[in-house]
Amino acid sequence: MARLHPEHPHDAGLPEHDPDDAHDEAAHLLTNEAYGRLAGDGFTRDEVFEWVSAFLEQEHAGDVEDLLDFIRDHEA
């Protein structure tokens, strides 16, 4: 599987988004789950959180695999 490249969602043309209180816990949980997979590609925890926030804003729900697909689809 191709490696993902650390960048910010706004670098891929996605708007910046901070999750509201209702989605904040879900964003942190998914970040914790995904960080182990993305750290090996050089992502920081903050970058993973930014991607998770953008992912949840657009997709509303999903798991780590869905997040990875979302990042792949939006990388420049």
C-alpha positions in Angstrom: 0.0 0.0 0.0 1.3 3.4 -0.9 2.5 5.6 2.0 0.5 8.7 2.8 2.3 12.1 2.9 2.0 14.3 5.9 0.3 17.5 5.0 -2.6 19.5 6.3 -6.1 19.2 5.0 -6.1 22.8 3.9 -3.1 22.0 1.7 -5.4 19.5 -0.1 -8.1 22.2 -0.6 -10.3 21.3 2.4 -11.6 24.0 4.7 -10.2 24.2 8.2 -12.7 22.9 10.8 -12.7 22.5 14.5 -15.2 19.9 15.7 -18.0 21.2 17.9 -18.4 19.8 21.4 -20.7 17.0 20.3 -18.0 15.7 17.9 -14.9 16.6 19.8 -14.8 13.3 21.8 -15.3 11.3 18.6 -12.5 13.3 16.9 -10.1 12.6 19.7 -11.0 8.9 19.8 -10.5 8.5 16.1 -7.2 10.5 16.2 -5.9 8.1 18.9 -6.8 5.1 16.8 -5.4 6.5 13.6 -2.2 8.0 15.0 -0.5 4.7 15.3 -1.0 4.0 11.6 -0.1 7.5 10.4 2.9 8.2 12.7 4.9 5.7 10.6 4.3 7.9 7.6 5.5 11.0 9.5 2.2 12.5 10.6 2.1 14.4 13.9 -0.8 14.0 16.3 -1.9 17.5 15.4 -1.9 16.7 11.6 -3.9 13.5 12.3 -6.4 15.5 14.4 -6.8 18.0 11.5 -7.5 15.2 9.1 -9.9 13.6 11.4 -11.8 16.9 11.9 -12.1 17.4 8.2 -13.1 13.8 7.7 -15.9 13.9 10.3 -17.1 17.3 9.0 -17.6 15.8 5.5 -18.4 12.1 6.2 -19.9 12.5 9.7 -18.7 9.0 10.8 -16.3 6.3 9.9 -13.4 4.2 11.1 -9.6 4.3 10.6 -9.8 2.6 7.2 -12.4 5.2 6.1 -10.1 8.0 7.3 -7.1 6.6 5.4 -9.2 6.3 2.2 -10.4 9.9 2.8 -6.8 11.2 3.1 -5.7 9.3 0.0 -8.5 10.7 -2.0 -7.6 14.3 -1.0 -3.8 14.2 -1.2 -2.5 16.5 -3.8 
